[in-house]
Amino acid sequence: MALLNAGALLNQDLGITPVLIINSKPEKDLGSMELIDLGIGKVGDFPIKGNLVNTSKYIYQLATYYLSLRKYVPWSDFDFVVALDPEIAFMLKKLCKNKPVVMWLHGSVRVLTTMGLWPLIRAGLKRCDSIIALNESMKNEIAEIYPPAVTKTFVIHNAVTIQPLGGVHNVTVKKIVYVGRLSNREKRLERLLKSFSYFWQSHSDWKLCLVGDGPDREKLISLISELDLTGEVELAGWQENPWKYIRDTGGASFLALTSDYEGFPMVLCEALINQLPVVALNCPVGPSEIVQNGVNGLLVPFGSQEEETIQNLVKAFSSIADGVVKFNEDELPASVARYLPPSVEKQWKDFLEGIC
């Protein structure tokens, strides 16, 4: 969604025609963006560090990707090229030496170094011409991990483009919602379910609703049953407009995000635009720049052990449920006003003036 929003902004507002190079046919409509389909299938998305089999597989996939890029993509047709991963930025710089190559990072750089191949990541950070970070925290990580790259790093936020709906926040409805992909690897939904299980023991009139779909749906169903929460947790599935679904099913008290890592969690901004407070773990790298603790939500610290982290979440849930912490819903949208299109458009203009 963030990529589509940025593509629309570049095309409609800045007069730049974005061309998206993809590995295989997209699952969703990508709007009016021009596509080049390499037809090679997924690259990566599995643990690499410390796994020689996966490392070899990944290097082979990168080589296939590189050869496909060299064979099928007319690099002379572009004014500048954007890569979403450091490894890809390194390869693109070898393919188009005379074009600016921009690395557009969408996640924690520190997490990348624990999951991927540091030599390739470092090469990408070193060789690319510019780096776009989604927030200051991400830029700070770059400054710590590879200091030479910080001088060419620019912060451009994702734009929040949704139209707010009335009735998403309903303080009288005792319901927590999660909106997003049902993927336990980064979203840690088992942590959310366990936290809700503890919370529910003293707040048995509350419900939890998970809006979204993903690869771990069946595992979550099993865990819900194991925790004896079958009647208390709703798996709403994918919804074209999750905020409309939440509104039409009575609204919610707050949204919860319990991830191990994020990039720029748009779901927090979208919730706040809809006047819905948020509870988020202070994971790298985005929540701390969106959540103003006690103002538009609660920013929950990690514990030294997983059980302590879960109990921290339970305390946060309880503080809202028991009325210890209250929010002025009319003030919540203003807390993320800097992420609306006019502000983000200016960031893009300033950046593009420097590279074009």
C-alpha positions as CSV (number, residue, x, y, z in Angstrom):
1,M,0.0,0.0,0.0
2,A,2.8,2.5,0.9
3,L,4.5,1.8,-2.5
4,L,1.2,2.4,-4.3
5,N,0.7,5.7,-2.4
6,A,4.2,6.8,-3.2
7,G,3.7,5.8,-6.9
8,A,0.5,7.8,-7.1
9,L,2.2,10.9,-5.5
10,L,5.2,10.8,-7.8
11,N,2.9,10.4,-10.9
12,Q,0.0,12.7,-10.1
13,D,1.7,15.4,-8.0
14,L,5.3,15.5,-9.1
15,G,5.0,14.5,-12.8
16,I,7.3,11.4,-12.6
17,T,6.3,8.2,-14.3
18,P,7.1,5.3,-12.0
19,V,8.0,1.9,-13.5
20,L,7.8,-1.1,-11.1
21,I,10.1,-4.0,-11.8
22,I,8.6,-7.1,-10.2
23,N,9.7,-10.8,-9.9
24,S,6.3,-12.2,-10.7
25,K,2.7,-11.3,-11.4
26,P,1.3,-9.2,-8.5
27,E,-1.5,-10.6,-6.3
28,K,-3.2,-7.1,-6.1
29,D,-4.0,-4.4,-8.5
30,L,-1.1,-1.9,-8.7
31,G,-3.1,0.9,-10.2
32,S,-1.7,2.9,-13.1
33,M,2.0,2.1,-12.6
34,E,3.8,0.6,-15.5
35,L,5.1,-2.9,-14.8
36,I,8.0,-5.0,-16.0
37,D,7.5,-8.6,-14.9
38,L,10.7,-10.7,-14.7
39,G,8.7,-13.9,-14.1
40,I,11.3,-15.4,-11.8
41,G,9.2,-15.8,-8.6
42,K,10.0,-14.8,-5.1
43,V,13.6,-13.9,-4.0
44,G,14.5,-14.4,-0.4
45,D,12.1,-14.1,2.5
46,F,13.6,-16.8,4.5
47,P,16.3,-16.8,7.3
48,I,19.8,-16.6,5.9
49,K,22.3,-15.9,8.7
50,G,23.8,-19.1,10.0
51,N,22.0,-21.3,7.5
52,L,24.4,-22.4,4.7
53,V,21.6,-24.1,2.6
54,N,19.4,-20.9,2.6
55,T,22.5,-18.7,2.0
56,S,23.4,-20.7,-1.1
57,K,19.8,-20.6,-2.2
58,Y,19.6,-16.9,-1.7
59,I,22.9,-16.2,-3.6
60,Y,21.6,-18.3,-6.5
61,Q,18.3,-16.4,-6.5
62,L,20.2,-13.1,-6.5
63,A,22.3,-14.3,-9.5
64,T,19.1,-15.2,-11.4
65,Y,17.6,-11.9,-10.5
66,Y,20.7,-10.0,-11.7
67,L,20.8,-11.9,-15.0
68,S,17.1,-11.2,-15.6
69,L,17.6,-7.5,-14.8
70,R,20.5,-7.3,-17.2
71,K,18.6,-9.1,-20.0
72,Y,15.1,-7.7,-19.9
73,V,15.3,-4.2,-18.4
74,P,16.2,-1.2,-20.6
75,W,18.2,0.8,-18.1
76,S,18.8,3.7,-20.5
77,D,15.1,4.6,-20.3
78,F,15.2,5.7,-16.6
79,D,16.3,8.9,-15.0
80,F,17.0,7.3,-11.6
81,V,16.5,3.8,-10.1
82,V,15.1,2.8,-6.7
83,A,15.9,-0.4,-4.9
84,L,14.0,-1.6,-1.8
85,D,16.9,-3.8,-0.4
86,P,20.7,-3.1,0.1
87,E,21.6,-6.2,-1.9
88,I,19.5,-5.1,-4.9
89,A,21.0,-1.6,-4.7
90,F,24.4,-3.1,-5.0
91,M,23.5,-5.1,-8.1
92,L,21.6,-2.1,-9.7
93,K,24.7,0.1,-9.3
94,K,26.7,-2.4,-11.3
95,L,24.0,-2.5,-14.0
96,C,23.5,1.2,-14.4
97,K,26.7,3.0,-13.3
98,N,25.7,6.3,-14.9
99,K,22.3,6.5,-13.3
100,P,21.5,7.5,-9.7
101,V,20.6,4.5,-7.6
102,V,18.5,5.2,-4.6
103,M,18.0,2.7,-1.7
104,W,14.5,3.0,-0.2
105,L,14.6,1.2,3.1
106,H,11.3,0.0,4.6
107,G,12.5,-1.7,7.7
108,S,15.1,-1.7,10.5
109,V,18.6,-1.8,9.2
110,R,19.8,-3.4,12.4
111,V,17.3,-6.3,11.9
112,L,18.5,-6.7,8.3
113,T,22.0,-7.2,9.5
114,T,20.9,-10.1,11.8
115,M,18.9,-11.8,9.0
116,G,21.0,-11.2,5.9
117,L,24.4,-11.2,4.4
118,W,26.3,-8.2,5.9
119,P,28.9,-8.0,3.1
120,L,26.2,-7.4,0.5
121,I,24.2,-5.1,2.8
122,R,27.4,-3.0,3.4
123,A,28.2,-3.0,-0.3
124,G,24.7,-1.6,-1.0
125,L,25.0,1.1,1.6
126,K,28.3,2.1,0.3
127,R,27.7,2.1,-3.4
128,C,24.2,3.6,-3.7
129,D,24.0,7.3,-4.4
130,S,21.2,8.1,-1.9
131,I,19.2,6.4,0.8
132,I,15.6,7.1,1.7
133,A,14.7,6.3,5.3
134,L,11.1,6.3,6.5
135,N,11.8,7.9,9.8
136,E,14.6,9.5,11.9
137,S,15.1,6.3,13.9
138,M,16.0,4.4,10.7
139,K,18.4,7.1,9.8
140,N,20.0,6.9,13.3
141,E,20.4,3.1,12.8
142,I,22.3,3.8,9.6
143,A,24.5,6.3,11.4
144,E,25.4,3.6,14.0
145,I,25.8,0.7,11.7
146,Y,27.5,2.3,8.7
147,P,28.4,5.9,9.5
148,P,29.7,6.9,6.0
149,A,26.2,6.5,4.6
150,V,24.4,8.9,6.9
151,T,25.4,12.0,4.8
152,K,23.5,10.7,1.8
153,T,20.4,9.6,3.8
154,F,17.2,11.5,3.6
155,V,14.0,11.0,5.6
156,I,10.8,10.7,3.6
157,H,7.7,9.5,5.4
158,N,5.0,7.3,3.9
159,A,2.0,9.4,3.2
160,V,-1.3,8.6,5.0
161,T,-3.9,8.9,2.3
162,I,-7.0,7.2,3.7
163,Q,-10.2,9.1,4.4
164,P,-11.3,9.0,8.0
165,L,-14.5,7.3,9.0
166,G,-16.6,8.2,12.0
167,G,-17.4,5.5,14.5
168,V,-14.2,3.5,14.3
169,H,-13.5,4.5,17.9
170,N,-16.2,3.5,20.3
171,V,-15.2,3.8,23.9
172,T,-18.3,1.9,25.0
173,V,-17.3,-1.2,23.0
174,K,-14.9,-3.4,24.9
175,K,-12.9,-4.6,22.0
176,I,-9.2,-4.6,21.0
177,V,-8.4,-4.8,17.3
178,Y,-5.3,-5.7,15.2
179,V,-5.1,-4.8,11.6
180,G,-2.5,-6.4,9.3
181,R,-0.9,-9.5,7.9
182,L,-1.2,-12.7,9.9
183,S,2.5,-13.4,9.9
184,N,4.0,-14.4,13.2
185,R,7.6,-13.9,12.1
186,E,7.6,-10.1,12.6
187,K,4.1,-9.3,13.8
188,R,4.4,-11.7,16.8
189,L,0.6,-12.4,17.0
190,E,1.2,-15.2,19.4
191,R,2.5,-12.5,21.8
192,L,-0.7,-10.6,21.3
193,L,-2.9,-13.6,21.9
194,K,-1.0,-14.6,25.1
195,S,-1.2,-11.0,26.3
196,F,-4.9,-10.9,25.7
197,S,-5.3,-14.2,27.4
198,Y,-3.8,-12.8,30.7
199,F,-5.8,-9.6,30.2
200,W,-9.0,-11.5,29.7
201,Q,-8.7,-13.3,33.0
202,S,-9.6,-10.0,34.8
203,H,-11.5,-8.4,31.9
204,S,-13.7,-11.3,30.7
205,D,-16.2,-9.0,28.9
206,W,-13.6,-7.8,26.4
207,K,-13.0,-9.2,22.9
208,L,-10.1,-9.3,20.4
209,C,-10.5,-9.0,16.7
210,L,-7.8,-9.7,14.2
211,V,-8.5,-8.1,10.8
212,G,-6.3,-9.6,8.0
213,D,-5.0,-12.8,6.5
214,G,-1.7,-14.4,6.1
215,P,0.4,-17.6,6.3
216,D,0.0,-18.2,10.0
217,R,-3.8,-18.2,10.2
218,E,-4.1,-21.9,10.9
219,K,-1.4,-21.7,13.6
220,L,-3.3,-18.8,15.2
221,I,-6.6,-20.8,15.2
222,S,-4.8,-23.6,17.0
223,L,-3.3,-21.2,19.6
224,I,-6.7,-19.5,20.2
225,S,-8.2,-22.9,20.9
226,E,-5.3,-23.9,23.2
227,L,-5.7,-20.7,25.2
228,D,-9.5,-21.4,25.4
229,L,-10.3,-18.1,23.7
230,T,-12.4,-19.5,20.8
231,G,-15.4,-17.4,21.7
232,E,-13.4,-14.3,22.6
233,V,-11.2,-13.8,19.5
234,E,-12.6,-13.1,16.1
235,L,-10.6,-13.8,12.9
236,A,-12.2,-11.4,10.6
237,G,-10.1,-12.3,7.5
238,W,-9.0,-9.9,4.8
239,Q,-11.2,-6.8,4.5
240,E,-11.0,-4.4,1.6
241,N,-11.5,-1.5,4.0
242,P,-10.6,-2.7,7.5
243,W,-11.7,0.6,9.2
244,K,-15.1,0.4,7.6
245,Y,-15.4,-3.2,8.9
246,I,-14.4,-2.2,12.4
247,R,-16.9,0.7,12.3
248,D,-19.7,-1.5,10.9
249,T,-19.2,-4.1,13.6
250,G,-19.6,-1.6,16.4
251,G,-16.1,0.0,16.6
252,A,-13.3,-0.6,19.0
253,S,-11.6,0.8,22.1
254,F,-8.0,0.7,20.8
255,L,-5.7,-1.0,18.3
256,A,-2.7,-3.2,19.4
257,L,0.6,-3.8,17.6
258,T,3.0,-6.3,19.2
259,S,5.7,-6.7,16.6
260,D,9.4,-7.5,17.0
261,Y,10.3,-5.0,14.3
262,E,8.6,-2.6,11.9
263,G,9.5,0.0,9.3
264,F,6.9,2.7,9.3
265,P,3.8,1.0,10.6
266,M,1.1,2.8,8.6
267,V,-1.6,1.0,10.6
268,L,-0.8,3.1,13.6
269,C,-1.3,6.3,11.5
270,E,-4.4,5.1,9.9
271,A,-5.9,4.1,13.3
272,L,-5.1,7.6,14.7
273,I,-6.5,9.3,11.6
274,N,-9.7,7.4,12.5
275,Q,-9.5,8.7,16.1
276,L,-8.6,5.2,17.4
277,P,-5.9,5.2,20.2
278,V,-3.1,2.7,19.8
279,V,-1.0,0.4,22.0
280,A,2.4,-0.5,20.4
281,L,5.5,-2.2,21.6
282,N,8.5,0.1,21.2
283,C,10.1,-2.0,18.6
284,P,12.6,-0.8,16.0
285,V,12.1,1.4,14.2
286,G,8.8,3.2,13.6
287,P,6.3,3.2,16.6
288,S,8.3,5.6,18.8
289,E,8.0,8.3,16.1
290,I,4.2,7.9,15.8
291,V,3.0,7.0,19.3
292,Q,3.1,9.9,21.8
293,N,2.9,8.0,25.1
294,G,-0.2,9.0,27.0
295,V,-1.3,11.4,24.3
296,N,-2.4,9.3,21.3
297,G,-1.7,5.9,22.7
298,L,0.7,3.9,24.8
299,L,4.3,3.0,23.8
300,V,5.1,-0.3,25.7
301,P,8.7,-1.2,26.5
302,F,10.1,-4.7,25.9
303,G,11.1,-6.7,29.0
304,S,14.3,-8.5,29.7
305,Q,12.4,-11.7,29.0
306,E,9.4,-12.5,26.8
307,E,7.1,-13.1,29.8
308,E,7.9,-9.6,31.1
309,T,7.1,-8.1,27.7
310,I,3.7,-9.8,27.7
311,Q,3.0,-8.5,31.2
312,N,3.9,-5.0,30.1
313,L,1.3,-5.3,27.4
314,V,-1.3,-6.6,29.8
315,K,-0.7,-3.6,32.0
316,A,-1.1,-1.3,29.1
317,F,-4.3,-3.0,28.0
318,S,-5.7,-2.8,31.6
319,S,-4.8,0.9,32.0
320,I,-7.1,1.8,29.1
321,A,-9.8,-0.8,30.0
322,D,-9.9,0.5,33.6
323,G,-10.0,4.1,32.6
324,V,-6.6,4.9,34.2
325,V,-5.5,6.3,30.8
326,K,-7.9,8.2,28.7
327,F,-7.5,9.9,25.3
328,N,-9.2,12.8,23.6
329,E,-10.2,11.2,20.3
330,D,-10.7,14.6,18.6
331,E,-7.0,15.4,19.0
332,L,-5.7,12.1,17.7
333,P,-5.7,12.9,13.9
334,A,-3.6,16.0,14.5
335,S,-0.8,13.9,16.1
336,V,0.0,12.4,12.7
337,A,-0.7,15.4,10.5
338,R,3.0,15.5,9.5
339,Y,2.4,12.3,7.6
340,L,-0.4,13.6,5.4
341,P,0.3,14.1,1.6
342,P,1.2,17.8,1.5
343,S,4.1,17.3,4.0
344,V,5.4,14.1,2.3
345,E,5.1,15.7,-1.2
346,K,7.5,18.5,0.0
347,Q,10.0,15.9,1.3
348,W,9.9,14.2,-2.1
349,K,10.4,17.5,-4.0
350,D,13.3,18.5,-1.8
351,F,14.9,15.0,-2.4
352,L,14.3,14.9,-6.1
353,E,15.8,18.4,-6.6
354,G,19.0,17.0,-5.3
355,I,19.3,13.9,-7.5
356,C,17.6,14.9,-10.8
